[in-house]
């Protein structure tokens, strides 16, 4: 926070760590922001944006000038921009994973997402994909879970995969929730956290700070902050919700203000 108010009012849940952060990460999904829109987002809330994910395979629909301009703008604001895992899956299906990594590096990407949300990827191939990207100098994020609810994996299987990914060099693992946040991952059909699923997952998870929870809905963000604190890692945030999420993290909204140690429902005059 760098505000004219900081000598007047303290943030109820405390100041946030500055970038680059290990925890309290916010990942925003970009489904087609123009350069001016992205600049506006950085101008308003750039210090709170850690990762910008170019959703799906949208980068194939961009011209090279725009791609390079977005990458440069993100670098200016210490934000890591990366490609959604679906594009990596397409590259694998077409037998072009190596050239995919080479092109990503050539363009200036420093982070890569590896997933098998739609395709089938055996343990050996997944390990190879992670290690190859790490050896090329990429920061690797892996995604755990399937896009289709019919293919959902058990909490035990998810974290077992997560542990293997981390051992193979992944920096963080992302828990799949898609854009809807409903009927997938740790969420039920209404988008509420399925507490039993979350609890079962955490029983097997020894490194919660290594997890980025996709949480596209406000109630999910609130409940995860209540469960893990304001330094929880959250992803698939819509661009227009970035500042609102940061307000939740800071205790500047009614949903999370009661978490402040100094909270009282009585006001004070001085």
C-alpha positions in Angstrom: 0.0 0.0 0.0 1.3 3.4 -0.9 -1.6 5.7 0.0 -2.3 9.1 1.5 -4.3 7.1 4.0 -1.5 4.9 5.4 -0.6 7.3 8.2 -4.3 7.6 9.1 -5.7 4.1 8.9 -3.9 0.7 9.3 -4.9 -2.2 7.1 -6.9 -4.4 9.4 -5.2 -7.6 8.3 -1.8 -6.0 7.9 0.5 -5.0 5.1 1.1 -7.4 2.3 4.6 -8.6 1.2 5.9 -6.9 -1.8 6.6 -8.7 -5.1 8.0 -11.1 -5.9 6.1 -13.1 -3.4 6.2 -16.7 -2.3 2.7 -16.6 -0.7 -0.3 -14.5 -1.0 -0.1 -14.9 -4.8 -2.9 -13.7 -7.0 -3.2 -15.1 -10.5 -5.6 -13.3 -13.0 -7.0 -15.0 -16.1 -6.7 -12.9 -19.3 -9.3 -14.0 -21.8 -8.5 -11.1 -24.2 -7.5 -7.9 -22.5 -6.3 -5.2 -24.8 -3.1 -3.5 -24.1 -4.8 -0.3 -22.8 -7.0 -2.4 -20.6 -4.0 -4.2 -19.2 -2.2 -0.9 -18.7 -5.2 0.4 -16.8 -5.3 -2.8 -14.6 -1.6 -2.3 -13.7 -2.1 1.4 -13.0 -4.9 0.7 -10.6 -3.7 -2.6 -9.0 -0.4 -3.7 -10.5 1.3 -4.2 -7.1 -1.3 -6.9 -6.3 -1.0 -8.9 -9.6 1.6 -11.7 -9.4 0.7 -13.9 -12.4 -1.3 -13.2 -15.6 -2.5 -16.3 -17.4 -3.3 -16.0 -21.1 -6.3 -18.3 -21.0 -6.8 -21.5 -23.0 -5.0 -21.2 -26.4 -5.9 -17.5 -27.0 -2.3 -16.6 -27.8 -2.6 -18.2 -31.1 -5.2 -15.6 -32.0 -2.9 -12.6 -31.1 -0.5 -10.9 -33.4 3.2 -11.0 -32.5 3.4 -7.2 -31.8 0.6 -7.5 -29.2 2.2 -10.6 -27.6 5.5 -8.9 -27.1 3.9 -5.7 -25.9 1.9 -7.6 -23.2 5.0 -9.4 -22.1 7.0 -6.2 -21.9 4.3 -4.5 -19.9 4.0 -7.4 -17.4 7.8 -7.4 -16.9 7.7 -3.6 -16.2 5.2 -4.3 -13.4 7.0 -7.4 -12.0 4.2 -9.7 -13.1 4.8 -13.1 -14.6 2.8 -13.7 -17.7 2.3 -17.3 -18.9 0.4 -19.5 -21.2 -2.7 -21.6 -20.2 -2.1 -25.3 -19.9 -4.6 -26.1 -22.7 -2.1 -24.8 -25.3 0.6 -27.0 -23.8 -1.8 -30.0 -24.1 -2.4 -29.2 -27.8 1.4 -29.0 -28.4 1.8 -32.4 -26.9 -1.1 -33.9 -29.0 0.6 -32.5 -32.1 4.1 -33.8 -31.0 5.5 -30.3 -30.8 6.2 -29.8 -27.1 9.9 -29.1 -27.6 9.3 -26.4 -30.2 6.4 -25.0 -28.0 8.9 -24.4 -25.2 11.5 -23.0 -27.6 9.0 -20.5 -29.0 7.7 -19.5 -25.6 11.3 -18.8 -24.5 12.0 -16.9 -27.7 9.0 -14.6 -27.1 10.1 -13.9 -23.5 7.9 -16.1 -21.4 9.6 -17.2 -18.2 6.8 -19.3 -16.7 5.0 -22.4 -18.1 1.9 -24.2 -17.0 1.8 -28.0 -17.4 -1.5 -29.8 -17.2 -3.5 -32.8 -18.4 -7.0 -31.5 -17.8 -8.2 -32.7 -21.1 -5.6 -35.2 -22.4 -4.2 -38.3 -20.8 -0.6 -37.9 -19.6 1.2 -40.8 -17.9 3.5 -40.2 -15.0 6.7 -40.6 -17.0 5.6 -38.2 -19.7 4.4 -35.6 -17.1 7.7 -35.8 -15.2 9.6 -35.4 -18.5 7.5 -32.3 -19.4 8.2 -30.7 -16.0 11.9 -31.4 -16.0 12.4 -30.3 -19.6 10.8 -27.0 -18.9 12.8 -26.5 -15.7 16.0 -27.4 -17.5 15.2 -24.7 -20.1 15.0 -22.1 -17.3 11.2 -21.8 -16.9 9.4 -21.5 -13.7 6.9 -24.3 -13.8 3.3 -24.3 -12.5 1.4 -27.6 -12.8 -2.4 -28.0 -12.7 -4.0 -30.8 -10.8 -7.4 -32.1 -11.8 -9.5 -32.7 -14.9 -11.7 -30.3 -16.8 -14.7 -32.7 -16.8 -16.4 -33.5 -13.5 -16.9 -37.1 -14.8 -13.2 -37.5 -14.7 -12.7 -36.1 -11.2 -9.7 -37.5 -9.2 -9.8 -38.3 -5.5 -8.2 -35.8 -3.1 -5.5 -38.5 -2.3 -4.7 -39.0 -6.0 -4.6 -35.2 -6.6 -2.0 -34.5 -3.8 0.0 -37.6 -4.7 0.4 -36.1 -8.2 1.2 -32.7 -6.6 4.0 -34.1 -4.6 5.5 -35.8 -7.6 5.2 -32.5 -9.6 7.0 -30.6 -6.8 9.7 -33.3 -6.6 10.2 -33.0 -10.3 10.8 -29.3 -10.1 7.4 -27.5 -10.2 7.3 -24.3 -8.2 3.6 -24.4 -7.3 0.6 -26.6 -8.1 -2.7 -25.2 -9.1 -6.0 -26.9 -8.1 -8.4 -26.9 -11.1 -11.7 -25.1 -10.8 -12.1 -23.7 -14.4 -13.8 -20.4 -14.9 -17.1 -21.4 -13.4 -15.8 -22.7 -10.1 -18.8 -25.0 -9.9 -19.0 -28.8 -9.7 -15.2 -29.2 -10.0 -12.2 -29.5 -7.8 -13.0 -28.7 -4.2 -16.3 -27.0 -5.1 -19.8 -28.4 -5.3 -22.4 -27.7 -8.1 -23.4 -24.4 -6.4 -19.8 -23.2 -6.2 -19.5 -23.7 -2.5 -16.5 -25.4 -1.0 -17.1 -29.1 -0.4 -15.6 -29.2 3.1 -15.2 -32.9 3.1 -13.2 -32.8 -0.2 -11.0 -30.0 1.1 -10.4 -31.7 4.4 -9.5 -35.0 2.7 -7.1 -33.1 0.4 -5.4 -31.3 3.3 -5.0 -34.6 5.2 -2.6 -35.6 2.5 -1.1 -32.2 1.9 2.0 -31.2 3.8 2.8 -28.0 1.9 -0.3 -25.8 1.6 1.8 -22.8 0.6 2.8 -24.7 -2.5 -0.9 -24.6 -3.7 -2.7 -22.0 -5.8 -6.4 -22.5 -5.4 -8.4 -21.5 -8.4 -11.2 -19.4 -6.9 -13.2 -17.5 -9.5 -16.1 -16.7 -7.2 -16.2 -14.2 -4.3 -17.6 -16.6 -1.8 -14.7 -19.0 -2.6 -12.1 -16.3 -2.1 -13.7 -15.3 1.2 -13.9 -18.8 2.6 -10.3 -19.7 1.5 -9.0 -16.5 3.2 -11.0 -17.4 6.3 -9.5 -20.9 6.2 -5.9 -20.1 5.4 -5.5 -16.4 6.0 -4.8 -13.5 3.7 -1.6 -15.0 2.4 -3.4 -17.9 0.7 -2.6 -18.3 -3.0 -5.6 -17.7 -5.3 -6.0 -18.0 -9.1 -8.4 -17.6 -12.0 -9.4 -14.2 -10.7 -11.2 -12.0 -13.2 -9.3 -8.8 -14.0 -12.1 -6.5 -12.8 -12.1 -8.4 -9.4 -8.4 -7.9 -8.7 -8.7 -4.9 -6.5 -11.8 -6.3 -4.8 -9.9 -9.5 -3.9 -7.0 -7.4 -2.5 -9.5 -5.6 -0.3 -10.6 -9.0 1.0 -7.0 -9.9 1.8 -6.5 -6.6 3.6 -9.7 -6.8 5.7 -11.2 -3.8 3.9 -14.5 -5.5 3.3 -17.1 -6.6 5.7 -16.5 -10.3 4.7 -13.0 -10.4 6.2 -12.8 -7.4 8.6 -13.9 -9.7 11.5 -10.7 -11.6 11.0 -8.6 -8.7 12.3 -7.2 -9.4 15.8 -8.2 -5.9 16.8 -11.7 -6.2 15.5 -14.6 -5.0 17.6 -18.1 -4.2 16.7 -17.9 -1.0 18.8 -16.6 2.1 17.1 -14.1 4.5 18.8 -14.0 8.2 18.6 -10.9 10.3 19.2 
